[in-house]
Amino acid sequence: MQDAHAFLKALTIVLGVAAVTTVVFQRLRQPVVLGYIIAGLIVGPHVPIPLVADSAVVRTLSELGVILLMFSLGLEFSIRKLAQVGPTAGLTAVLQSSIMVWLGYVVGQLFGWTTLESLFTGAVIAISSTTIIAKAFDEQGVTGRLREIVVGILVVEDLIAILLMAILTAIASGSGLSAGPLAATIGRLAAFLVGLVAVGMVLVPRAVRAVNRLKRRETTLVASIGLCFGVALLAQAFGYSVALGAFIAGSLVAESGEEQQVVRLVEPVRDVFAAVFFVSVGMQIDPALVARHWPAVAVLTAVVVLGKVLGVSLGAFLTGAGMRTSVQAGMSLAQIGEFSFIIAALGLSLQATREFLYPVAVAVSALTTLFTPWWIRASERVAAYVDRKLPRPLQTFAALYGSWVEELRSAPRANTAVGSIRRLLRLLVLDGAALAGIIVGTSAAMETVVAFARDKAGIPPAVARSLVIAAAIALAAPFCVGVIRVGRRLGVTVARVALPVHKGTRVDFAAAPRRALVVTLQLASVMLVGAPLLALTQPFLPTVPGVGVLAVSLAVLGFTFWRSATDLQGHVRAGAQAIVEALAAQSRGRGTQADPETLEQVHQLLPGLGALVAVALDSGSPAIGKTLAELNLRGHTGATVLAITRGERGVIIPSAEELLGRGDVLALAGTHEAIEAARNLLLEGITRRDG
């Protein structure tokens, strides 16, 4: 009975203090997760407050919280949902996660941590918090495209987190970083996942639908949670984490089509045990330990904020989200959360990390979570500021790039183009895999080859090492060149789909925008191959060489990109001149009303300018008497003003200080969505903050 009383006492203390702190944090308009962590500090053994809960009991309950939390995340994922989020979220998540894993590893090495601790650090800071972002978006009413993109990125990040946990478990369980054993453990993991999913897809959805047809909520709830615990226990029996099993169980239930009812039933139970989980996180924070490692907390916090903002913004922009939405998405995802706690706890339980990493991870999560609502609120202003400070060629490129991606998505899919793109993508993957294999293989075989050269040929170890490295560089060089060349071929193929070459014309008027698109896609290909490759192979390389090769490649491509953006500016200036002349001629013949056919003729003559629309400002327009800088049209909507006509006079590519007046006709370029938002702003004063 004493054990039962201890259990009841611990649960009472935890839930009672958590209830008070969550009410306080809700009143302060802060994420309630922080309230739970503070509650854990209060009832934990490290703060001198006479409310101490039994750590062993709370830890047991928190394990249930992890299982139910991961089960709920799995319920939100299905194969159908992954197909819906598409390439935008997937490529963005892969790019930013790779960057963050690499940055975390480098930070760990700089602080003198072990290789495993550095790897766990990279994984800890790689994944943003689904729970925190969902609650922040609900509280601030963020909807629309921004929410869709962020949620899609989070879905893919959750999958990456599961993969990282499985790989780190395999590494920490004995295989280390040796190429052979690591490949064997990853192979076993893949076989386990494939077998579990294959059998589960046959049995679980049918079983869930059969149980749900009974129309008894308690039966559905008990069956669902029983299935969750059963698969979690199965994963543990095979040597993997219970979190992995719970996530797979949730995704299998989601395939039944009954996940919404299961979510509603499981949610109250999950919330209770998830609260206990976050309280247990707070209980393990030792303020003295955090204070002792405050430099690491400060550096990792800065790395999370800057790395995620840059990584997500860049990835989202390259996939066509637009400057404004991309920056907003990056600032929304600039935090870490529940997966970070789980990964840090995994490292501690596997004895792969020392005890300092867990409280450091929680402290970084608490700081970034605290600022998340502020980042989201300030994201639109920051996006507008970034847009204003960009050089003019980059402003023009950013405004038009989204329209090119839009044209690419709406272009008819020729079988030859699709086949070529798929073949080139396979070549990129193969080049990246070959580079990874050369680097890992060279590192794994280095000592063996050096010993053989010393014993059999009498070659000094330093000379043998240099020869092996030189041979590896010579072997890897063709694949490095291959990534750049295949990236260019891919860019050319895709650009010709978005901006086709019209046969029978003597002058290719789409050459400048097509060239800018080719260089951009080549740059994106190098980053999307280089970032994961760097994250994967960094433990096998000295820090400088891998970063140096990638930096030189990006610098050369960046210089080429700047030249193409400058050429694009000339193309746009010519287009603006043609627009002014066409609208002035129209004004002489028909008055001030803009004829869509006039701009359509200009668009056919100078393709690559996106959707062209002329908007005339009448006496009721709220834009009259304001400058373009005051309107911040491009920052708010993503559309750009190519020209302004006033009767027979015109302004080509107007400056930010251009004052708008009654009767002005503005020629707008950009995506259809950006043009519509700009029209609303100019004529009705309506803007949307959700992207």
C-alpha positions in Angstrom: 0.0 0.0 0.0 2.9 2.3 0.6 3.8 2.1 -3.1 0.2 3.0 -4.0 0.2 6.0 -1.6 3.6 7.2 -3.0 2.2 6.9 -6.5 -0.9 8.9 -5.6 1.1 11.5 -3.7 3.5 12.0 -6.7 0.7 12.3 -9.2 -1.2 14.8 -6.9 1.8 17.0 -6.5 2.7 17.0 -10.2 -0.8 17.7 -11.5 -1.6 20.2 -8.8 1.4 22.3 -9.4 1.1 21.9 -13.2 -2.5 23.2 -13.0 -1.4 26.4 -11.2 1.5 27.1 -13.5 -0.5 26.4 -16.7 -3.2 28.9 -15.6 -0.5 31.5 -14.9 1.2 31.0 -18.2 -2.1 31.1 -20.1 -2.8 34.5 -18.4 0.6 35.7 -19.5 -0.2 34.5 -23.0 2.9 32.2 -23.0 3.0 28.5 -24.2 1.7 26.2 -21.5 4.6 23.9 -22.1 6.8 26.4 -20.4 4.4 26.3 -17.4 4.8 22.5 -17.2 8.6 22.8 -17.3 8.5 25.4 -14.5 6.2 23.1 -12.5 8.9 20.4 -12.9 11.5 22.7 -11.5 9.3 23.5 -8.5 8.6 19.8 -7.7 12.1 18.6 -8.7 15.0 17.7 -6.4 17.2 20.6 -7.5 15.2 23.6 -6.2 14.8 24.1 -2.5 11.0 24.2 -2.4 9.2 21.8 0.0 7.2 20.1 -2.8 9.2 17.2 -4.0 7.6 14.5 -6.1 9.0 11.0 -6.3 11.3 11.0 -9.4 11.0 7.3 -10.1 7.2 7.5 -10.2 7.1 10.6 -12.3 9.6 9.1 -14.7 7.4 6.0 -15.2 4.4 8.2 -15.8 6.4 10.3 -18.2 7.3 7.3 -20.3 3.5 6.8 -20.9 3.4 10.5 -21.9 6.1 9.9 -24.5 4.3 6.9 -25.9 1.0 8.7 -26.1 2.5 11.9 -27.5 4.3 9.9 -30.2 1.1 8.0 -30.9 -0.8 11.2 -31.4 1.9 12.5 -33.7 1.6 9.3 -35.7 -2.1 9.8 -36.0 -1.5 13.1 -37.7 0.7 11.4 -40.3 -0.3 9.1 -43.1 1.1 8.3 -46.5 -1.7 10.4 -48.0 -0.6 13.4 -45.9 3.0 13.0 -46.9 1.9 13.1 -50.6 -0.1 16.2 -50.0 2.7 18.3 -48.4 4.6 17.7 -51.6 8.1 18.7 -52.5 8.0 22.1 -50.9 7.8 20.9 -47.3 10.0 17.8 -47.9 12.9 19.6 -49.5 12.8 22.5 -47.0 12.8 20.1 -44.1 15.7 18.0 -45.4 17.7 21.1 -46.1 17.2 22.8 -42.8 17.5 19.5 -40.7 20.8 18.7 -42.5 22.2 22.2 -41.8 21.1 22.0 -38.1 22.6 18.5 -37.6 25.9 19.7 -39.0 25.9 23.0 -37.0 25.1 21.1 -33.8 27.9 18.6 -34.4 30.4 21.4 -35.0 29.3 23.3 -31.9 29.7 20.1 -29.8 33.2 19.5 -31.2 34.1 23.2 -30.5 33.1 22.7 -26.9 35.2 19.5 -26.7 32.3 17.0 -26.4 32.6 13.5 -27.7 31.6 12.5 -31.2 28.4 10.8 -29.9 27.5 13.8 -27.8 28.1 16.1 -30.8 25.9 13.8 -33.0 23.1 13.9 -30.3 23.5 17.7 -30.1 22.9 18.0 -33.8 19.8 15.8 -33.6 18.5 17.7 -30.6 18.5 21.1 -32.3 17.3 19.8 -35.7 13.6 19.3 -35.0 11.1 22.1 -34.3 8.2 21.6 -31.9 4.9 20.6 -33.5 3.0 21.1 -30.1 4.4 24.6 -29.5 3.8 25.9 -33.0 0.3 24.5 -33.3 -0.7 26.2 -30.0 1.0 29.5 -31.0 -0.7 29.5 -34.4 -4.1 28.8 -32.8 -3.6 31.6 -30.3 -2.6 34.1 -33.0 -5.1 33.0 -35.6 -2.5 32.1 -38.3 -4.1 30.4 -41.2 -3.7 30.1 -45.0 -0.7 29.2 -46.9 1.8 30.0 -44.1 0.1 27.4 -41.9 0.0 24.8 -44.6 3.7 25.2 -45.4 4.8 25.1 -41.7 2.6 22.1 -40.9 3.9 20.2 -43.9 7.5 21.0 -42.9 6.7 19.7 -39.3 5.3 16.5 -40.7 8.5 15.7 -42.6 10.6 16.9 -39.6 8.8 14.4 -37.4 9.8 11.6 -39.8 13.4 12.8 -39.9 13.3 12.8 -36.1 12.2 9.2 -36.0 14.9 8.3 -38.5 17.5 10.1 -36.4 16.4 8.4 -33.2 16.7 5.0 -34.9 20.1 5.7 -36.3 21.5 7.2 -33.1 20.1 4.2 -31.2 21.9 1.8 -33.6 25.2 3.8 -33.3 25.0 4.1 -29.5 24.2 0.4 -29.1 27.5 -0.8 -30.2 28.2 -0.3 -33.9 29.8 3.1 -33.4 30.7 4.9 -36.5 32.4 2.0 -38.3 31.1 1.7 -41.8 30.4 -2.0 -41.8 28.6 -2.4 -38.5 26.7 0.9 -39.1 25.5 -0.4 -42.5 24.4 -3.6 -40.9 22.4 -1.9 -38.1 20.7 0.4 -40.5 19.9 -2.6 -42.7 18.3 -4.3 -39.7 16.4 -1.2 -38.9 15.1 -0.9 -42.4 14.0 -4.6 -42.4 12.2 -4.1 -39.1 10.4 -1.0 -40.3 9.5 -2.6 -43.6 8.2 -5.7 -42.0 6.3 -3.9 -39.3 4.7 -1.5 -41.7 3.9 -4.2 -44.3 2.2 -6.5 -41.7 0.6 -3.5 -39.9 -0.9 -2.1 -43.2 -2.7 -5.5 -43.7 -4.0 -5.9 -40.1 -4.3 -2.6 -38.3 -6.5 -0.5 -40.5 -9.0 -3.3 -40.9 -9.0 -4.0 -37.2 -9.6 -0.3 -36.3 -12.4 0.0 -38.8 -14.0 -3.2 -37.4 -13.8 -1.9 -33.8 -15.1 1.5 -34.8 -18.2 -0.1 -36.4 -19.2 -1.2 -32.9 -20.0 2.5 -32.1 -18.7 2.3 -28.6 -16.3 5.0 -27.7 -14.7 3.3 -24.7 -14.0 0.2 -26.9 -12.3 2.3 -29.6 -10.3 4.1 -27.0 -9.1 1.0 -25.2 -8.3 -0.9 -28.4 -6.4 2.1 -29.8 -4.2 2.6 -26.7 -3.7 -1.1 -26.3 -2.5 -1.3 -29.9 -0.2 1.7 -29.2 1.4 0.1 -26.2 1.6 -3.3 -28.0 3.6 -1.9 -30.9 5.8 0.2 -28.6 6.6 -2.9 -26.6 7.4 -4.8 -29.8 9.8 -2.1 -30.9 11.5 -2.2 -27.5 11.8 -6.0 -27.8 13.7 -5.6 -31.1 16.1 -3.1 -29.5 14.5 0.2 -30.6 12.8 3.0 -28.7 9.2 2.8 -27.6 8.7 6.2 -29.2 9.4 4.7 -32.6 6.9 1.9 -32.1 4.2 4.4 -30.8 4.7 6.6 -33.8 4.4 3.7 -36.3 1.2 2.5 -34.4 -0.3 6.0 -34.8 0.5 6.1 -38.5 -1.0 2.7 -39.1 -4.2 3.7 -37.3 -4.3 6.8 -39.5 -4.4 4.6 -42.6 -7.8 3.3 -41.4 -9.5 6.6 -42.2 -10.9 6.7 -38.6 -8.0 8.7 -37.1 -10.1 11.8 -36.4 -12.3 9.9 -33.9 -9.3 8.1 -32.4 -7.6 11.5 -31.9 -10.7 13.0 -30.1 -10.8 10.0 -27.8 -7.1 9.8 -27.1 -6.5 13.5 -26.7 -7.7 13.9 -23.1 -5.6 10.9 -21.9 -2.6 12.1 -24.0 -2.9 15.7 -22.5 -2.7 14.4 -19.0 0.3 12.2 -19.5 2.0 14.7 -21.8 1.7 17.2 -19.0 3.4 14.7 -16.7 6.1 14.2 -19.4 6.9 17.9 -19.6 6.9 18.2 -15.8 9.4 15.3 -15.7 11.5 17.3 -18.2 11.6 20.2 -15.8 12.4 17.9 -12.8 15.6 16.8 -14.5 16.8 20.4 -15.0 19.6 21.2 -12.6 20.0 25.0 -12.5 23.5 24.7 -11.3 24.4 22.4 -14.2 22.8 24.8 -16.7 24.6 27.7 -15.1 27.9 25.8 -15.4 27.2 25.2 -19.1 25.6 28.6 -19.9 28.0 29.3 -22.8 26.7 26.1 -24.6 23.1 27.2 -23.9 23.7 30.7 -25.3 25.6 29.4 -28.4 23.0 26.6 -29.1 20.1 29.1 -28.7 21.7 31.5 -31.2 22.4 28.6 -33.6 18.8 27.3 -33.4 17.3 30.7 -34.1 19.7 31.8 -36.8 20.2 28.4 -38.4 16.4 27.6 -38.6 15.4 31.0 -39.8 18.0 30.9 -42.6 17.6 27.2 -43.5 13.8 27.2 -43.6 13.5 30.6 -45.3 16.0 29.5 -48.0 14.4 26.1 -48.5 10.9 27.5 -48.7 11.9 30.3 -51.1 13.7 27.9 -53.4 10.5 25.7 -53.6 8.4 28.7 -54.6 6.8 30.0 -51.3 7.8 33.6 -51.9 10.0 35.9 -49.9 7.4 37.0 -47.4 6.0 33.6 -46.6 9.4 32.0 -46.5 10.8 34.4 -43.9 7.6 34.0 -41.8 7.9 30.2 -42.0 11.6 30.4 -40.9 10.8 32.6 -37.9 7.8 30.4 -36.9 10.0 27.3 -36.8 12.9 28.9 -34.8 12.6 26.7 -31.7 13.0 23.1 -30.5 10.6 21.1 -28.3 9.3 17.7 -27.5 11.5 15.7 -29.9 14.5 17.4 -28.5 13.7 16.2 -25.0 13.0 12.7 -26.3 16.3 12.6 -28.2 18.3 14.0 -25.3 16.7 11.5 -22.9 17.5 8.7 -25.4 21.2 9.7 -25.3 21.1 9.7 -21.5 19.4 6.3 -21.3 21.8 4.7 -23.8 24.8 6.2 -21.8 25.9 7.8 -25.1 25.9 11.3 -23.5 26.8 12.8 -20.2 24.1 14.2 -17.9 24.7 17.8 -18.9 23.2 17.5 -22.4 19.7 17.0 -21.2 19.3 20.2 -19.1 21.2 22.1 -21.8 18.7 20.9 -24.4 15.7 21.8 -22.1 17.2 25.3 -21.4 17.6 25.9 -25.1 14.1 24.7 -25.8 12.7 26.9 -23.0 14.4 30.0 -24.3 13.4 29.5 -27.9 9.9 28.5 -27.0 9.6 31.7 -24.9 10.4 33.8 -27.9 8.3 31.9 -30.4 5.1 34.0 -30.1 7.2 37.1 -30.6 8.9 35.7 -33.6 5.6 34.9 -35.2 4.1 38.3 -34.5 7.2 40.1 -35.8 7.7 37.8 -38.8 5.8 40.0 -41.3 7.7 43.2 -40.3 11.0 41.3 -40.6 10.1 39.9 -44.0 9.2 43.5 -45.2 12.5 44.8 -43.7 14.5 42.0 -45.5 12.8 42.8 -48.8 13.6 46.6 -48.5 17.2 46.0 -47.7 17.9 43.6 -50.6 19.8 45.0 -53.6 17.5 45.9 -56.5 18.5 42.9 -58.7 17.7 40.5 -55.9 14.4 42.3 -55.2 13.4 41.9 -58.8 14.5 38.2 -58.8 12.6 37.4 -55.6 9.4 38.9 -57.0 9.6 37.0 -60.3 11.0 33.7 -59.1 7.7 32.6 -57.5 5.9 33.3 -60.8 8.4 31.0 -62.6 7.7 28.2 -60.1 4.0 28.8 -60.6 4.4 28.5 -64.4 6.4 25.4 -63.9 3.7 23.8 -61.8 1.0 24.7 -64.3 3.0 23.7 -67.4 1.9 20.6 -69.3 4.0 17.5 -68.3 5.7 16.3 -71.4 6.8 12.7 -71.1 10.3 13.4 -72.3 10.8 16.3 -69.8 9.5 14.3 -66.8 11.6 11.3 -67.8 14.7 13.5 -68.1 14.1 15.2 -64.7 13.7 11.9 -63.0 16.8 10.5 -64.5 18.8 13.6 -63.5 17.5 13.4 -60.0 18.6 9.8 -59.8 22.1 10.8 -61.0 22.3 13.5 -58.3 21.4 11.0 -55.6 23.9 8.5 -57.0 26.6 11.1 -57.1 25.9 12.1 -53.5 25.8 8.5 -52.4 29.1 7.8 -54.1 30.7 10.8 -52.4 29.4 9.6 -49.0 30.7 6.1 -49.7 34.2 7.4 -50.6 34.5 9.6 -47.5 33.1 6.9 -45.1 35.1 4.1 -46.7 38.4 6.1 -46.7 37.9 7.0 -43.1 37.1 3.4 -42.1 40.0 1.9 -44.0 42.6 4.5 -43.3 44.4 2.8 -40.4 44.3 -0.6 -42.1 45.8 0.8 -45.3 48.4 2.8 -43.4 49.4 -0.3 -41.4 49.6 -2.4 -44.6 51.8 0.2 -46.3 54.1 0.5 -43.3 54.5 -3.3 -42.8 54.6 -4.5 -46.4 56.1 -1.6 -48.3 58.0 0.3 -45.6 56.2 3.6 -46.4 56.1 6.0 -43.4 52.6 6.4 -41.9 52.5 10.1 -42.7 53.3 9.5 -46.3 50.8 6.6 -46.6 48.1 8.8 -45.0 48.8 11.5 -47.5 48.6 9.1 -50.4 45.3 7.6 -49.2 43.8 11.1 -48.9 45.1 12.1 -52.3 43.7 9.0 -53.9 40.3 9.6 -52.2 40.3 13.2 -53.5 41.1 12.0 -57.0 38.3 9.5 -56.8 35.8 11.9 -55.4 36.6 14.8 -57.7 34.6 13.4 -60.7 31.5 13.0 -58.5 31.8 16.6 -57.1 32.0 17.9 -60.7 29.1 15.6 -61.5 26.9 17.1 -58.9 27.5 20.6 -60.4 27.1 19.5 -64.0 24.0 17.4 -63.3 22.5 20.2 -61.3 23.0 22.5 -64.3 21.4 20.0 -66.7 18.5 19.6 -64.3 18.2 23.4 -64.1 18.2 23.7 -67.9 15.6 21.0 -68.3 13.3 22.5 -65.7 13.8 26.0 -66.9 12.8 25.0 -70.5 9.5 23.6 -69.1 8.7 26.8 -67.1 10.0 29.2 -69.8 10.0 27.3 -73.1 12.0 28.3 -76.1 9.6 29.3 -78.9 10.6 27.9 -82.2 10.6 30.1 -85.2 11.7 33.3 -83.4 15.0 34.8 -84.2 15.6 36.3 -80.7 15.1 34.4 -77.5 13.4 37.0 -75.3 13.2 34.6 -72.4 17.0 34.0 -72.3 17.7 36.2 -69.3 15.0 34.9 -66.9 15.7 31.3 -68.0 19.4 31.8 -67.3 18.6 33.1 -63.8 16.3 30.2 -63.2 18.9 27.7 -64.4 21.6 29.1 -62.0 19.2 29.2 -59.1 18.2 25.5 -59.6 21.8 24.5 -60.0 22.6 26.3 -56.7 19.6 24.6 -55.1 20.8 21.2 -56.3 24.3 21.7 -54.9 22.8 22.7 -51.5 20.3 19.9 -51.4 23.0 17.4 -52.1 25.8 19.1 -50.2 24.0 19.8 -46.9 22.8 16.2 -46.2 26.2 14.9 -47.4 28.0 17.3 -45.0 25.8 16.3 -42.1 26.3 12.6 -42.8 30.0 12.6 -43.4 31.2 15.3 -40.9 32.1 12.7 -38.2 34.5 11.1 -40.7 36.1 14.4 -41.9 38.1 17.2 -40.3 35.8 20.2 -40.1 37.6 22.4 -42.6 37.9 20.3 -45.8 34.2 19.4 -46.3 33.0 22.9 -45.4 35.7 24.4 -47.7 34.7 22.4 -50.8 31.0 23.2 -50.3 31.8 26.9 -49.6 33.9 27.3 -52.7 31.2 25.6 -54.9 28.5 27.9 -53.4 30.7 31.0 -53.8 31.3 30.3 -57.5 27.7 29.6 -58.2 26.7 32.6 -56.1 28.8 34.9 -58.3 27.2 33.4 -61.4 23.8 33.9 -59.8 24.6 37.6 -59.1 25.5 38.1 -62.8 22.4 36.4 -64.0 20.3 38.5 -61.6 21.9 41.6 -63.0 21.1 40.5 -66.5 17.5 39.8 -65.4 17.3 43.4 -64.1 18.1 44.6 -67.7 15.4 42.3 -69.1 12.9 43.6 -66.6 13.8 47.2 -67.4 13.2 46.5 -71.1 9.9 45.0 -70.2 8.9 48.0 -68.1 9.8 50.3 -71.0 7.5 48.3 -73.3 4.7 48.4 -70.7 5.0 52.2 -70.4 4.8 52.6 -74.1 1.9 50.2 -74.6 -0.1 51.8 -71.7 0.6 55.3 -72.9 -0.5 54.4 -76.4 -3.6 52.9 -75.0 -4.3 56.0 -72.9 -4.2 58.2 -76.0 -6.8 56.0 -77.6 -9.1 54.7 -74.9 -8.7 56.8 -71.7 -7.2 55.7 -68.4 -8.7 52.2 -68.1 -6.2 49.4 -68.5 -6.8 46.8 -71.2 -5.6 43.3 -70.1 -4.9 42.5 -73.8 -2.2 45.2 -73.8 -0.2 43.6 -71.1 -0.7 40.1 -72.5 1.0 41.3 -75.7 3.9 42.6 -73.6 4.0 39.3 -71.7 4.2 37.3 -74.9 6.9 39.6 -76.3 9.0 39.5 -73.0 8.2 36.2 -71.1 9.4 35.6 -67.6 7.7 38.6 -66.0 5.1 36.6 -64.3 1.4 37.5 -64.4 1.1 41.1 -65.6 -1.8 43.2 -64.4 -2.5 47.0 -64.7 -4.3 48.6 -61.8 -5.7 52.1 -62.1 -6.0 54.2 -58.9 -9.3 55.9 -58.7 -10.3 58.7 -56.3 -11.3 56.1 -53.6 -8.0 54.3 -53.5 -6.2 54.3 -50.1 -2.9 54.3 -51.9 -3.3 57.8 -53.2 -0.9 60.3 -51.5 1.4 57.5 -50.3 4.8 56.4 -51.5 5.7 52.9 -52.5 7.9 52.7 -49.4 4.9 53.6 -47.2 2.7 51.0 -48.9 5.5 48.4 -48.8 3.6 46.6 -51.6 6.3 44.0 -52.3 6.9 43.2 -48.7 3.2 42.7 -47.9 2.1 40.9 -51.0 5.2 39.7 -53.0 4.1 41.6 -56.1 6.5 44.2 -57.7 5.7 47.4 -59.5 7.4 47.4 -62.9 6.1 50.7 -64.2 3.7 53.6 -63.4 2.0 55.6 -66.2 0.4 59.0 -65.8 -1.3 59.8 -69.0 1.3 59.7 -71.7 4.2 59.9 -69.2 5.6 56.9 -67.4 8.1 55.8 -64.7 10.2 52.7 -65.4 10.9 50.6 -62.3 9.9 53.3 -59.8 11.9 53.9 -56.7 10.5 53.4 -53.2 10.0 57.2 -52.8 7.7 57.4 -55.8 4.4 59.2 -54.7 1.2 57.8 -56.1 -1.6 60.0 -57.3 -5.1 59.8 -58.7 -5.3 58.3 -62.2 -1.9 56.5 -61.9 -1.8 53.1 -63.6 0.5 50.6 -61.9 1.8 47.6 -63.9 2.2 44.7 -61.4 4.2 41.5 -61.9 4.3 38.4 -59.7 2.3 35.2 -59.0 -1.4 35.3 -59.4 -1.8 35.1 -55.6 0.6 38.1 -55.1 -1.2 40.1 -57.8 -4.6 39.6 -56.2 -3.2 40.6 -52.8 -1.6 43.7 -54.3 -4.8 44.7 -56.0 -6.7 44.4 -52.7 -4.1 46.5 -51.0 -4.2 49.2 -53.7 -7.9 49.4 -54.2 -9.3 48.4 -50.8 -6.5 48.6 -48.3 -6.9 44.9 -47.4 -3.8 42.8 -46.4 -3.5 39.3 -45.1 -1.0 38.4 -42.4 -1.2 34.7 -42.9 0.6 34.4 -46.2 
